[in-house]
Amino acid sequence: MAKTILVRGIDDSDADWLAAAKPPGVSQTEFIKQLIREAKSREALEQKMNDKTKTKSAPGEFRFIDLFAGIGGFNLGMRSLGGECVFASEWDKYAAQTYAAWHGPDHIYTDDIRLLDHEAIVPEHDVLLAGFPCQPFSIAGVSKKNSLGRAHGFDDAKQGNLFFSICKIAESKRPPVMILENVKNLKSHDKGNTWKVISETLDALDYEVRSQIIDAKHWVPQHRERVFIVCFDRNQFLPEEIEQFSFPKPPSKGPKLNSILEDEPEQKYMLTDNLWKYLQNYAAKHKAKGNGFGFQLVGPNDISRTMSARYYKDGSEILIDQPGWNNPRRLTPSEAAKLMGFNQRFAKMSGFKNGFPQVVSDTQAYKQFGNSVSPLVVAAVGGEVVKVLHARNLRLKKGKSK
Ligand SMILES: C[S@@+](CC[C@H](N)C(=O)[O-])C[C@H]1O[C@@H](n2cnc3c(N)ncnc32)[C@H](O)[C@@H]1O
């Protein structure tokens, strides 16, 4: 039943705000009802995000947040080490669909991360994970003074770069550890300016930064070099704990494509005569001009080139040779999953008996795998990070603060 509420004693400034904020054509009563509904739904979201996550983890467990989450390569790698995901951010509708299907629909924030009210929404966590897009910065550098000294920290409009969304959360939530991932050329991007801003900003936030380029070919049959950046909060770790960290030693012998190729791929993955002819002509034309650009044909005993987000176009960067039987073919989406390391072990961990289900079109699936991080590499890097985190948690448990 509808109730009537009379409110007396409203401050002048509040009454003025109400009059100014009320959209034209909406009655004052309807506007106040709207404000109440918004406050209620916000409270519910905050409750959902913060339930059970107000406190940091005990030794042996850790909580993580997954920013620029894509389909959750970071999520799988860190969950396999005993971590619990308490928040994810991904604005692409299709990637969020896959993420929800594979990791559960809870905790996904699907708006632009730059609009995120991190103070209210992001729960406490031990590890911040982010495979952020690489963009040039509009400013030359960020010193400790100008990044942290100002009242609004990173809210400067000029700093709308997505990297700063990570920094805002780091500044307010102070995760003990962050693991960031990016393309190999991050350090040379924009003539070194991008890396300069990133490393100076992390340093100004009082994080000790370690970085290394890692080739996923040691874990999956794909040459895929990415830079991993591991950051430890200097206020939460002893220097000797940080010194314990080293990047993982890769397994000595990586797998070949025969470990992921399927026996009976559907006909739709075979190249048509026209496309195959076109790709061969295109490659010949470029070869004649002295360019090496073209398709790559691979077989069961090879490893592939890097699969990019453009693989859906014609698949030419990785074509499976089928001599004496058919034209070459592109990878099937489930082969693409395994090429990235989204394997049966991770599928089983997520409750799927026969691999990860595909909940989007082939086009979206290829894009998603091409953009993702290999969960196997994440598990290897994360495993080294977790050792350091546990050493610190144990020290804290014994009551020894920094
Ligand atoms: C390089 S991909 C990261 C993929 C992820 N590591 C994985 O394993 O799938 C970057 C992701 O950031 C998302 N993204 C880009 N800009 C964003 C924004 N402003 N807010 C939220 N997500 C964003 C993209 O949709 C994309 O999925």
The ligand as a Tripos MOL2 file, in Angstrom:
@<TRIPOS>MOLECULE
LIG
   27    29     1     0     0
SMALL
NO_CHARGES

@<TRIPOS>ATOM
      1 C1         43.4860   -7.0550  -23.4380 C.3       1 LIG1
      2 S1         41.8400   -7.4000  -22.9840 S.3       1 LIG1
      3 C2         42.1030   -8.2940  -21.4740 C.3       1 LIG1
      4 C3         41.6960   -9.7290  -21.6030 C.3       1 LIG1
      5 C4         41.7790  -10.5600  -20.3370 C.3       1 LIG1
      6 N1         43.0590  -10.4980  -19.6900 N.3       1 LIG1
      7 C5         41.4400  -12.0270  -20.6290 C.2       1 LIG1
      8 O1         42.1010  -12.9390  -20.1510 O.co2     1 LIG1
      9 O2         40.4870  -12.2670  -21.3950 O.co2     1 LIG1
     10 C6         41.2660   -5.8380  -22.3820 C.3       1 LIG1
     11 C7         39.7900   -5.8290  -21.9850 C.3       1 LIG1
     12 O3         39.4940   -4.5650  -21.4260 O.3       1 LIG1
     13 C8         38.1480   -4.2390  -21.7350 C.3       1 LIG1
     14 N2         38.0020   -2.7700  -21.6120 N.ar      1 LIG1
     15 C9         38.5680   -1.8260  -22.4050 C.ar      1 LIG1
     16 N3         38.2060   -0.6050  -22.0020 N.ar      1 LIG1
     17 C10        37.3870   -0.7600  -20.9190 C.ar      1 LIG1
     18 C11        36.6890    0.1410  -20.0710 C.ar      1 LIG1
     19 N4         36.7730    1.4590  -20.2740 N.pl3     1 LIG1
     20 N5         35.9450   -0.3610  -19.0630 N.ar      1 LIG1
     21 C12        35.8770   -1.7060  -18.8610 C.ar      1 LIG1
     22 N6         36.5110   -2.6130  -19.6390 N.ar      1 LIG1
     23 C13        37.2590   -2.1510  -20.6610 C.ar      1 LIG1
     24 C14        37.9990   -4.7450  -23.1740 C.3       1 LIG1
     25 O4         36.6300   -4.9590  -23.5130 O.3       1 LIG1
     26 C15        38.8400   -6.0090  -23.1520 C.3       1 LIG1
     27 O5         38.0440   -7.1550  -22.9360 O.3       1 LIG1
@<TRIPOS>BOND
     1     1     2 1
     2     2     3 1
     3     2    10 1
     4     3     4 1
     5     4     5 1
     6     5     6 1
     7     5     7 1
     8     7     8 2
     9     7     9 1
    10    10    11 1
    11    11    12 1
    12    11    26 1
    13    12    13 1
    14    13    14 1
    15    13    24 1
    16    14    15 ar
    17    14    23 ar
    18    15    16 ar
    19    16    17 ar
    20    17    18 ar
    21    17    23 ar
    22    18    19 1
    23    18    20 ar
    24    20    21 ar
    25    21    22 ar
    26    22    23 ar
    27    24    25 1
    28    24    26 1
    29    26    27 1
@<TRIPOS>SUBSTRUCTURE
     1 LIG1         1 GROUP 0 **** ****
